[in-house]
Amino acid sequence: MAPSSRCDGRKAGISKLKAARRSRGLFIDCGSNIGQGYKYFSRYYTPDRYDFVLVEPNKNCLAHLYGLRSEKATMEIIGKAAA
């Protein structure tokens, strides 16, 4: 992905937050596996502006997801399948 499109994605996310008149956005990852999507998108949907919900039914992946938690991010991990 070109650097300009990365910036455009972040700008679009921030402008959507402003348009919705909310102070925070919500990023939901259904099928989080070991958090690859979270790791990638949290660079653009930053923890200072977004809360995260990671959904993953595979119990073998949950330890990896819990390891991603930090004090900087509000994250809920749901150990169930999304349907």
C-alpha positions, 0 to 999 in steps of 0.5 A: 500500500502506498504511503499516501493511501495509508494517510488517507485511510487514517484521515477518513477514519478521523473525519468519520469520528468527527462527523458522528460527533463521538469522541471515540470509534470502535474497531471490531475484528471478527475472526481475530486469530492471533491479532494480525488484523489488530496489529496492522490496523491499530497503526491507523485506528490508534488506541487514543481514538478507538476502542477494540473488540476482538472476536475469536472462537479458537481457544488456542489463539486467545493467549496471543490476543490477551498478550496484545492488551496494554494500558494504552488500548481499551480492548475486549476479547470475546472467545466465541464465534461471530455469526 
